[in-house]
Amino acid sequence: MQHRYTNGLTAAAMAAAAATLSLAVCQTASGAPAHTASTPRAAAVTVSGAVTERPAEATGSAEVTGSASATRSVSAVSAVSPVAARTTPACAAKALKVTAYEASVRPRGTGTGAAIVQFKNVSSAACVLRGHPTVAGAGNGSPQRTVPLKVTPKGKASTVRLAPGGKAWLKLTFVQVQGEADGYCVSGAKPSVYPTLVVGLPSAGKHQVALDEGVFAECDDKVTATAVSAVKPA
């Protein structure tokens, strides 16, 4: 509650206030503490909604509690992620097994529509992938006779670290073929059919891939491509 003082303060009240002030000065001069400071506490950092907080003089730093109730220091956490990502080498072409299959979510039509390309680390060491792909149709299935497709990148690229046996994915969405039989392109162009595609990633080589069933049928030699990701697209 906030108290208000007026000019009508009595002589007795003024005398009491003066006595209190004199006592405080005497305590300070004699070396006795006028008040006790509260113990400082370290800033708390939260992970998965759990927070561990300890006095600053006891630990010297905040602590992080994970969802599995394991407690680690903040300095230990910061020493692992960004540095490890920078020092892990890019995946060499020979370290990857690359496969493709038709996506379950794709544009309507009779062509391929969309395909998922999967990258698996088949080496014995961790490596990283990053970026949007280059894509070319392989004429007669031969990578020496390729037709580059114009790639429209979709989404932001981020570094994906693959442990041995780890997988990453990207999605290719084509201009869909319409109609029956050989089909047609809305643009008026003739549909293209490729037994395989050549898919490349920065610093990770180029890889010839075939669908697990069928061939790649598309229009206009255009494709929209997501960046490689640790999350499998539909």
C-alpha positions in Angstrom: 0.0 0.0 0.0 1.4 3.4 -0.9 1.3 6.1 1.9 0.9 9.8 1.3 2.4 12.5 3.6 0.9 16.0 4.0 2.1 19.2 5.5 0.1 18.4 8.6 2.8 16.0 9.9 2.9 16.2 13.7 5.9 17.1 15.8 5.8 13.6 17.3 5.9 11.9 13.9 8.8 14.1 12.8 10.7 13.2 15.9 10.1 9.5 15.3 11.4 9.8 11.7 14.5 11.6 12.8 15.2 8.8 15.4 14.9 6.2 12.7 17.2 8.0 10.4 19.8 8.4 13.2 19.6 4.7 13.9 20.2 3.7 10.2 23.2 6.0 10.1 24.7 4.5 13.2 24.2 1.0 11.9 25.9 1.8 8.6 28.8 3.6 10.4 29.4 0.6 12.7 29.7 -1.8 9.8 26.4 -3.6 10.3 24.5 -4.1 7.1 21.5 -1.8 6.6 19.8 -4.5 4.5 20.5 -7.9 3.1 20.7 -8.2 -0.8 18.8 -11.1 -2.3 20.8 -13.9 -3.8 21.2 -13.3 -7.6 19.9 -16.1 -9.8 21.1 -17.2 -13.1 18.9 -16.7 -16.2 16.9 -19.9 -17.0 17.0 -21.5 -20.4 14.1 -23.8 -21.4 14.0 -26.8 -23.7 10.8 -28.8 -24.3 9.1 -26.8 -21.7 11.4 -27.9 -18.8 13.5 -25.3 -16.9 16.2 -25.8 -14.4 17.3 -22.8 -12.4 20.1 -22.6 -9.8 21.8 -19.7 -7.9 24.5 -18.0 -9.9 27.1 -18.3 -7.3 26.6 -22.1 -7.1 26.8 -23.0 -10.8 28.0 -20.0 -12.7 25.7 -20.7 -15.6 22.2 -21.7 -16.5 21.4 -25.3 -17.2 19.2 -27.0 -19.8 16.9 -29.9 -19.1 15.8 -32.0 -22.0 12.6 -33.9 -22.5 14.3 -37.1 -21.1 15.1 -35.2 -17.9 18.8 -35.3 -18.6 20.5 -32.1 -17.6 23.4 -30.5 -19.6 25.1 -27.2 -19.4 24.4 -24.5 -22.0 28.1 -24.4 -23.0 28.0 -28.1 -23.8 25.0 -27.6 -26.0 26.5 -24.7 -28.0 29.7 -26.6 -28.4 28.0 -29.4 -30.3 25.6 -28.2 -33.0 27.0 -25.4 -35.2 30.6 -26.5 -35.0 29.8 -30.1 -35.9 27.7 -29.0 -38.9 30.6 -26.9 -40.2 33.3 -29.5 -39.7 31.3 -32.5 -41.1 32.3 -33.0 -44.8 29.9 -32.9 -47.7 28.6 -36.3 -48.8 30.7 -37.6 -51.7 28.8 -39.1 -54.6 30.0 -42.6 -53.8 28.7 -42.2 -50.2 25.1 -41.9 -51.4 22.6 -44.4 -52.7 19.9 -42.4 -54.6 16.5 -43.7 -55.5 13.1 -42.3 -56.6 9.4 -43.1 -56.4 6.2 -41.3 -57.4 4.9 -38.9 -54.7 1.5 -39.6 -53.2 0.6 -35.9 -53.4 0.9 -34.7 -57.0 -1.0 -32.6 -59.6 -3.9 -34.2 -61.4 -3.1 -35.7 -64.8 -1.8 -38.8 -66.5 1.9 -38.0 -66.2 4.4 -38.5 -63.4 3.2 -35.4 -61.6 5.6 -35.5 -58.7 8.5 -37.7 -57.5 10.4 -38.1 -54.2 14.1 -38.5 -54.5 15.8 -40.2 -51.5 19.4 -39.9 -50.5 20.9 -42.6 -48.2 24.3 -42.4 -46.6 25.9 -45.8 -47.4 29.3 -44.9 -46.1 30.8 -45.5 -42.6 31.1 -41.8 -41.7 28.7 -38.9 -41.2 28.3 -36.3 -44.0 26.1 -33.3 -44.9 23.8 -32.4 -47.8 22.5 -29.0 -48.7 20.7 -27.1 -51.4 18.3 -27.4 -54.3 19.0 -29.9 -57.1 19.8 -29.7 -60.8 17.6 -32.0 -62.9 18.0 -33.4 -66.4 16.0 -35.9 -68.3 18.2 -38.8 -69.6 17.4 -39.4 -73.2 17.1 -43.2 -73.8 18.1 -43.6 -70.2 21.6 -42.4 -71.0 23.2 -39.8 -68.7 25.4 -38.8 -71.7 22.3 -37.7 -73.6 20.6 -35.4 -71.1 18.0 -32.7 -71.5 18.3 -30.1 -68.7 15.0 -29.2 -67.0 14.4 -25.7 -65.8 14.3 -25.9 -62.0 12.2 -23.5 -59.9 13.6 -23.7 -56.3 11.0 -24.0 -53.6 11.7 -23.3 -49.9 14.8 -22.3 -48.0 17.9 -24.6 -48.1 19.4 -25.8 -44.8 22.2 -28.2 -44.0 21.2 -31.8 -43.4 23.6 -34.1 -41.5 23.4 -37.8 -42.4 24.8 -40.3 -40.0 25.8 -43.7 -41.6 22.5 -45.2 -42.8 20.7 -41.8 -42.5 18.3 -40.6 -45.2 17.2 -37.2 -46.7 14.7 -36.4 -49.3 13.6 -33.8 -51.9 10.5 -33.5 -54.0 10.2 -32.8 -57.7 6.9 -31.5 -59.1 6.5 -31.5 -62.9 4.2 -29.8 -65.3 1.6 -32.5 -65.6 0.6 -34.4 -68.7 -3.2 -34.4 -69.3 -5.6 -36.7 -71.3 -5.4 -40.3 -72.2 -3.0 -42.5 -74.2 0.1 -40.4 -75.0 -1.6 -37.4 -73.4 -1.1 -33.7 -74.2 0.4 -30.6 -72.6 -1.8 -27.6 -71.8 0.9 -25.4 -73.3 0.6 -27.2 -76.7 4.0 -28.8 -76.4 4.6 -32.5 -76.9 4.9 -34.5 -73.6 8.4 -35.7 -72.8 9.1 -39.2 -71.4 12.4 -40.1 -69.7 13.4 -43.6 -68.4 15.7 -41.9 -65.9 16.6 -38.5 -64.5 20.0 -37.2 -63.6 19.7 -35.4 -60.2 22.6 -33.4 -58.8 23.3 -31.6 -55.4 26.0 -29.1 -54.6 29.2 -30.9 -53.7 27.5 -34.2 -53.7 27.7 -35.3 -57.4 25.1 -36.2 -59.9 23.0 -39.4 -59.7 21.0 -41.2 -62.3 17.7 -42.4 -60.9 14.7 -44.3 -62.2 11.2 -44.5 -60.7 10.5 -47.7 -58.8 7.6 -48.1 -61.2 7.1 -46.5 -64.7 8.9 -43.6 -66.3 9.1 -39.8 -65.9 6.5 -38.2 -68.1 6.2 -34.4 -68.0 5.5 -31.2 -70.0 7.6 -28.2 -70.9 10.8 -29.6 -69.4 10.1 -27.6 -66.2 10.2 -28.8 -62.6 9.7 -27.3 -59.2 12.2 -28.7 -56.6 12.3 -28.5 -52.8 15.7 -28.3 -51.1 17.0 -31.5 -49.6 15.5 -32.1 -46.2 15.6 -34.4 -43.2 11.7 -34.5 -43.4 10.2 -36.9 -45.9 7.7 -35.1 -48.1 4.4 -36.6 -49.2 
